[in-house]
């Protein structure tokens, strides 16, 4: 292979990370609005579309190209084929198609492939609206009837039902509610709006208190209590009867069943649009009992599949959840079963599958693992906010069909997710920062043709330009692509030891396969596969990733580029990555630190050294050499600081790991340099 010191494309010479970082921050605040095609359905670690647009654009442009100027110009790289072997939510595929490329996306998980196919293809808005109207007429009244109540004699719709887990005390057999404090509802910005709601521990009445109150008197029964207290503290509870303390998990496991739940509050939407709280009365309990009886007598579809043991599922199994349907109460199962059954009766297959995707997506907001975020924001904290199946001690039941003020319901997500994605396909846009206005942006249209890709049956149709995109559910270690046939590979490999995508995706898979009986990808018991690049063993991760990279090296044209994003807090992950690249025959040409995802995500806020940067790793086959030496890490940090970005120690580590990938010097030598560079900047 020819030795070269010349840069092959603009991706090797650099990315305008100052401008891109600012743009990425703007996109990350409302990703589902700014890039809706990648957020019609839950997928994990979805990367930012603006960043991947820049990566694909730079990877296909001449070395001297001003990428930032070209970012806001229309392009038509029709003669280029872009591959993503870890497609996920389809960011690479979508951005490549917007730049006029042909694209191939591969993912081993069928849930990922299904959502990309429906988000980019499926049917248009008119057909979807017609199908939605048929569905609404068929099923909405029956679901709404189960979410009705009264307030002071006035009929009202139920927005949310508040539940709490209940355990039996081993000492006295008394029942204890696992509240961590008696306040259960506050505003998202309590300092501005301090009024909160608390449940009286003595009589159960709903009281109005301030979020800082430490003493309150119940107007109903005159009992005094501290709203900040509760029977549950961390991993233990104090019995409400005898006062003895016990470990929660020990008591739950000893019971051998899923904990009971008690309904303690309801939020209603009154006809005038106002929201009120009430304590459940006898009619509310009777309605719940009626839902249980309807479910017991019905034959609505719902999954009976087992929750298999795994890194991200054992938390739920520890609370005796053994089957996916146990994560829902009977009213939810009956309502969801009615909805799914009606969707499956839709005669238009494309519309039916789009509605099925929407149904699957709304499941994460309608189960008994959700919780209440507070008022003044999207009220439902969804199932995967912690990237594990975490049993909630005080779960929230939402109205699944929804109201005008619902969060995470089928009716609201139809417009905010599904139709938003279709509108984006019809008229794609990029964001541009508005000068002088913090966190403000404008939409720039006309930079891409409408996204209406012709889907290929095989690679030959993409290669001949008879089709625009090929989406494959399969093993990326054996790509269905001939040798030397792809111009650019852009991807984001899995995060090896934390989020096990298939374990979590099974939550959706078990429902989706009920509606995709003729799809070969949905015939297995689980979406898990022994071939997926996932797991806690770093050696296995490196070996599997290396096998994928080897097949990428096979299909990549000589002189072509493979670029991917990566970050990790553990040194051994970087070592495994380096070995995988070397074993596959790839040399690292350049590395560029760039904004990864919203820094306020729960897993990041809980990390000791949070990482907000991805490292864009740019590779070519062995025999190619970098065109220029990389900038010193201190210069990169100074550029970030000059743009107003304060890096964490984890970010500095990511930057320095780029040097490790290029030079393969011992990782241990980096520790002192990380401390010195971190100390040399102004950090949060």
N, C-alpha and C positions, 0 to 999 in steps of 0.2 A: 504494500500500500504506500502511496506517495507521502513523503514527509513534507509538511507544509507549516510555515510560520505565519501564513496569511489568515486573517479572520474570515470565516465562511459566511457569517451573517451578523446583523446588528445585535443579536442576542449575546454574542461573544464579547462584543466591545463595550456593552453596558446597557443598563436599563435606567430610565429617568426616575429613580426611586423616590426622590423628594416629591415630585408632582404626583406620581402614582400613589404614594402613601397617603397624601391628602385626599385624593380621589377615592381610594379604597376605604378610608375612614367614613367618608360620606355615604358610600354604598353600604357599608356594614351596619349602619344604624337601622336601616329598613331594607334588608336584603330581599325580603319577599315582595317589596314594592319596586325596588330598583332593578332586580333581575328575577322577575316572577317565574320564568321558565325553569329555573333550577330549584324552585321552592313550592311547586304544586303539591309536594309530598315530602315527608321527613326523610332526609338522609344525613349521615353524619360527616362532619369535617368538610362541608361544602365550601370550596374555595371561591374567592371573589371574582366575578366575571370581568371586571375592569382589569385586574391583574393578569388574568389569563388571556384577555384580548391583547394586552401589551406583549406577553410572552410569545404568542402565536405570530403576531405581527412582526416582532423583532426577529423571530426565527426564520421568517420567510423574506426578510428584507436585506438589502445590500449592507455591508459593514458600516458605510459612512452615513446611513440613513438617520435622520433626526426622528426618532421613534415618537417623541411627544407631539411633534407637528403632524406626523402621519396618523397618530391616534384618532384625530378628528377629521380624517379624510376617508372617502369611500374607496374600497379596494375590491379586487376581483382576482384572487389567486386560483382561478379555475383549474389550472394545470397542476396544482399541488394537492397531495393527499396527506392528511394529518391523522395520526393514530393516538388513541388513549387506551392503554391496556387495563387501567383501573378507572373505568368511566364514572362510577358513582352517580351523582346527580346530573352528569352530562355537561359540566361547565366547558370542558375542552371542545366537545362536539359542537355545542351551540355557538361558541365564539369563533370556531373555525368556519362554520357555515355562514356566519354573519360577515366574515372576511372573504366570502366567495369560494372557499376551499371545498373539496370533497373530504368527508370525514368517516373514520371507522372508530366505533366505541365498543369496548369489550368489558364485561364485568361478570364475575362468577356468580353473583347473586341475582336471581331472577327479579326480585323486587326493584332493584336499581334499574335493570333494563326495561322493565315494564313502565316505570314512571317516566323515563326519558323518552320512550317511544310515544307515550300518550301526550306528553308535554309538547313535543316537537311535531308530532303528527296528529293522529286522532281525527277530530272533525272540527268544523268551524263554529263560530259563535251562534249563528242562526239555528243550526241543527241542535246545538247544545241547549239553547233556550227552549226549544220546542220539546225536547226530551225532559227537561227539568219541569216544565209545566205539566206534562203527563204524570211525572213522578209525584209532584206536589198534590195533584188532584187525587191520586190513588192512595197516598199514605200519610200526608201531613196531618189531616184532621185526626187520625187515629193516634198519632204520636202526641199531638198537642193536647188531646183529651187526658193524657196521663201526666201532664205538667200544667195543671190548673189548680188554683186555690182561691181563697177569699181573704179579704182584709177589711175589717170593720163593715162586713156585709157586702163588700164590693168584689165582683169577679176580677181576677188578676191572673197573669201568666207567671209561671215559675221560671225565674232566671237560673238560680242555683240552689241546690240543697246541700246543707252542711252536715257532714257525718263525723263521728269520732269512733275510733276503735275502743273496744271494751274487753277487759280481761278479768278473770276470776282470781281472787287472792288465795294463794295456797294456805294461808293461815286461818282465814275465817270464811272462805268461799264467797265473800262479798264481791260485788262488781265495781270496778274502777275504770273511769274514763281516762284515756291517755292524752289529756290536754297538757301541753307544756306550759300554757298560761291560759287564764280565762278570757283574755282578749283574743278574738278570732278574726276581727276585721278592722283594718286601718287603711288610711289612704296611702297611695304610693309615695306621697310626699307629706309625711305626718307633721313635720314642723310647720308647714303651711296650712294644713288642714288636720288639726289634732284630734277631731272627734272620731271616736272608735266605737266598736261594739264588743260587749263582753257577755258571756253567759253566766248567770248567777249559779254558783256551785250548789246552793241550797235548794232552789225551786226550779231552776232552768229557764227563768225569764231572760229575755234579751234586754240588756241595759245599755244605755248610752254613757260612755266614759271618755276621758282623754287618754291618749296613748301613753302618757307618762304617769297616770294616776297609780298610786300605790295603796289607796284606800277608797272604797266605794260602798254605798248602801243600796241594796236592791229596793226599788220603789214598790215592788210587789209583795215581798215577804219581810222586808226590813233587815235581812241578813247583811252583816258587814264582811267584806272580803278584800283581799289584795288582788287586783286584776292581773298583776304581773306573775302571780303564783299559778301553780298547776300541779296535778298529781305526778306527772312525768317529768323527770329531770335527767337529761342525757339518756343513759341506757337503763335507768331504773325507774320504778314507780313506787309511790307511797300510797298504800291502800286507803281509799276514802272512808272505809269503815273502821278498821282496827288500827291503822297507822303503821303497820309493818311494811318494810321495804323489801323489794324483790327485783331481780334482773328481768327486764321485759322479755328478752329473747328466751330465757329459760322457761318462763311461764307459758309462752306461746308454743314453744316446741313440745313441752310436756302435754299440752292439750291435744296435740295430734291433729288439729284442724285450723282452718283460717279463722282469725279473730272475728268476733261479732262486731257489728257496727250499730251505733245509735244515731238516729236523726235528731239534731238539736236546734237547727235554725234553717230558715228559708229566706231567700231574697226574692221579692216579687217585683214585677213590672206592672204598675197600675195603668189603666187606660189613658191617663193624662201624660204618660211617659216618665213619671217619677218612680224611683226605686225605694222600697221599704223592706225592713226586716221583720220577721215574725217568728214566734215560737211555734213549732208544729202543734196542731190541735188534732182532735180525734178524726176529723174528716181527712186530714193529710195522711194520717196513719192508715186509714181505710183505703185511700187511693193507692198507697204503696202496696197494701195487701191485695187489692184488686189486680195490680200489675203482676204480682207474684202468681196469682191464680191464672191469669191470662197466659203467662209464660209457661206454667206447668201444663196447661191444656193444649197449648199451641204446638205446631211443628215448624216454627220459624227456624231458618238456618243459623247455626252458630258453631264455632269450632269446638271439637272435643279433644284436640291434640294436647299432648303432655308438654310441659315446660322442661326441657332437658337441662341437666346440670351444666353449668358453665361459669366463666369468670364474671360475666355480667348478669347472670340469672340466679346465682346462688343466694343473693340477698332476698329475693322473693321466695325461693324455696325454703329458706330459713324460717319464714313465717307460714310455712305449710301450704303455700300456693304450688300446686302440682300440675294444674291444667290452665291453659290460657283463659278459658271462660270464667275462671274464678276471680279474675281481675275486674269483673263487671258485676253489678248487682242485677237482680232479676228485671227490674224496670228498664235498665240499660240494655240488657240482652234482648228483651222482647222488642223494644223500640228499634234497636239496630237490626234485629232479625227481620222485622217488618220492612225496614228500609232496604236491606239487601235483597230480600225477596222481590220487592217491587222493581228494583234496578235490573234484576235478572230477567224481568218480563219486558224490558225495553226492546222493541223490534230492531232499531238501528244499532248494529253491532259497534260501530265506532263511537257513537254517543254512549252506548251502554258501558263500554270499557273506560271511557273518560269519567263517567259518573262512578264507576267502580273504583277508579283511582282516587277520586274525591272522597268517597266513602271510607276507603282505607286510610287516607290522610287525616280525616276527622276523628278517627279512633283514638289518636294520641291525646285528644282533649276530652274524651268521653269514656272514662274508665275510673275505677276506684283507686288508682294510683296518682290521680291528679290532686292538686291542692289549690288554695286560694292565694292569689298574688296580692290582692288588695284592690281598692277602688282607685279610679283615676288612671287605670292602665288596662291592658288585656287581662281580664280577671282570672283566667284559668292558667295555672302553672302546669304545663303539660307533663306527660309521663316521663319524657327523656331529658328533663332539665339537668339531671345529674349524670347522664350517660350510663345509668344502671337501672335495673328494675327495683327501685327503692319503695318499699311499702310505706305509705303515708299514714301517720297516726290520726290525722284529721283530714280525710279526703273530701273532695268536692265533686258533687254530681251536677253536671251541666245539662241544660235542655238540649237534647241532641238535634232536633230540627231547628230550634233557635227562634229568637225574636229579633226585633230591630236593634236591640242593644245587647245581643249575645256575643260571647267570645268562643271561638272554636266550634261553632255549630255547622251543620251541613248547609243551611241556607246562607249563612254569612260567608263561609269559605267558598261556596259556589261562585260568588262574585269576586271575592278578594283574592282567591288563589287560581281557580280554574279559568274563569273568564279573563282575569288579569293576564294569565299566561297566553291565552289565545290572542288577546289584544296586543301583547308584546310581539308575538309572532307576526301579526299583521303589520305592525309598525314598530320595529325595533328602535331603541334609542340608547345613547350613551349619556352619562352624567357629566356635567362640567361645573366646577366650583364657581360660585358667584363671587366676584371680587369684593373684598371688604365685608362680607357677611359670613359670620361663623356658622358652620354646619348648614349652609344654604347652597343649593345647587339648582341648575336648570337642565332640562332634557334637550338633547341635541338629536333631532330626527334626520332621516335621509342619508345616514352613513352606511346603511345596509339595505339590501332588498328584503322584502317580506320573507319570513322563514316558513316556507312550505316545501320542505325537502321531500324528494322522491326516495322512498326507502328501498334499499337493495335486498335481494335475496341472497346474494353471495358477493365476494370481492370482485369477481369479473365484471359485474354491472357497475361497480364504483370505478374500477380501473378504466373501463371504456367510456366513462362519463355518461352512461345510460341512467345512472342513479346518483343521488347526492350523498347518501349516508348509508352505512351498514352498521347495525346494532346487533351485537352478538352476546348471548348468554353462554358463557363458557370459560374454560381455563386459559388464562393468558400465557401459560407455559407452552401452549400448542396453538398458536394463532392461525386462523384459517386464511392465511395470507401468503402468497408466494415470496420467495427470496427477493431481496433488493427491489422492493416495490413501494416503499413509503418514504415521503420526503422529510417529514418531521414527526417526532413523537413528543407529546406533551402530556404529563400526567401528575398525579398526586398519590404516591403509594400509601397503603394503610399504615396506621399508627400501631406498632406491633404489640405493645403490652398493656394497653389500657382499654380502648373501645373495640370490642369484638363485634363487628357489624352484623354478621349473620345471626349471632345469638339474640341481638335486639330486633333485627329485621324479621325474625320468626313471629313476633307479635303481629305484624302485618300479613306475613306470608300465610298464616293459618286461616285468615279471613279471605284473602285474595284467591286462594286456591278453590274456595267454594264457588267462586264465580268464573273461574278459568279452567274448567274441567277438561277442555280440549287442548290446552296449552301444554306441550311436553315439559316446559320448564317448571310447571307447577304440579307435578305428579308425585314428587317425593314427600316424605313426612316432614322434612325440615329444609330450610334454605342453606343449612350448614354444609360445608364440603371439606374433606381432608386436604384438598388442593389449594384452599384459600391462603393467601399470604397474611397470616394472622397467628397470634399465639403469644404466650409469655416466655417461651424459650428463644433466646436471642440467636442461637445457632440455627434452629429450624427456620426462624424468620429470615436470616441472611441467606440460607440455602434456597428457600422458596423464592425469595426476591431475586436471587441470582439466576434462577432458572427462567423467570420472566424476562429479566434483562437479556439473557442469552438469546431468547427468541426474538426480542426486540432488535438485537444486533443483527439477527438473520434477515429480518424483513426490511430493515432500514437501508436505504440506498447508500452506496459508498460516498463518504463525504457528508452524509446527512447528519442531522443533529437530534439528540434526545435531551429534553429538558424536563426536570421535575422539581416539585417543591417538597421540602422536608424540614422538620425540626424535631428535636427530642432532647429531653433533659439528661438522659443517661449516655455516658461515653460509649458503652458497649453497642448501643444502637448505631452510632456513627461508624464504629469499627466494622460492624456487620454490613453496613451500607457500602463502605469502601471496598470490602472484600467481594461483595456481590458485583460491584461495577468492574473490578479488576478481573474477576473470574469470567465475566461476560465479554471482556475485550473492549471495555469503554475507558477512555481517558477523560478526565475532567478538564475542560477548557476554561471555564470561568464559573464564579459563584456570585450571586447578587442577593443581598438581604432585602426582603420586601414584606409589606403588611400581610399578615396571615388571616386573621378573622377578628371579630369584635372582641376587644380586650375585656369587656364586662361579662363575658360568658361565665357561668357558674364554675366550671372546672378551672378556669384561669384565676378567678378571684380567690379560690381556695388554695392555690399553689403557693409554695414558699418563694419560688423564683419563677414567676409567670413568664411565659414566652409569647410575645405578640408578633414576632417576625417569623416568616418562612425563609429558608434559604433556597433560592432558585439555582439548581445545579445544572450546568450546561455541559454536555458530553458529546464526544465523537468517537469513532472507532480508533483503536490503537494505531499509531503511525501518524496521527495528526498531533500538532503541538499548539499550545496557546500562542496567539498573535502578539501578546504583550503581557508583561508581568502584572499581577493583580495590584490594586491600590492597597497601601498599608491599612490594617484594621483601624488604626487611630484616625486616618483620614475619613473612612466611612462613618465612624462614630461622630466625627466633627461635622460632617455633612448633615447627618440626622439632627444633631443638636442645633445646627444653624437653621434648620427648617422648623424648629420648635418641638421636635420629638425627643422625649426623654426615654432612653432605653433602660430596660431592666438588666439585671445581671444575667438572666437567662438569655436575653437578646444578644448581649455581648458574646456569650458562649456560642450562639448560633453563628455569628459573624466569624469568630475564630475557627469554628469547625470547617468553614469554607477553606481556610488555609490548610487544615489537616487533610481534607479530601484531595487537594491539589498536590500537597507535598508528601503526605503520609508520614509526617514526623510523629513521634510518640505523643499520644493524647495527653499524657501526664504532664508534659512540658507546658501545656496551655494554662494550667491552673493559676500560676503566678501572673501570667500576662492578662488573664481575665480579671483578676483582682485589681491590677494596675490600671487597666483600661476603664473598668467600671468606676474606680475612684476618680478617674480623670475627667469625668463628665458630670453634669448636673442631672441627678436622677430623682425620681419620685420616692 
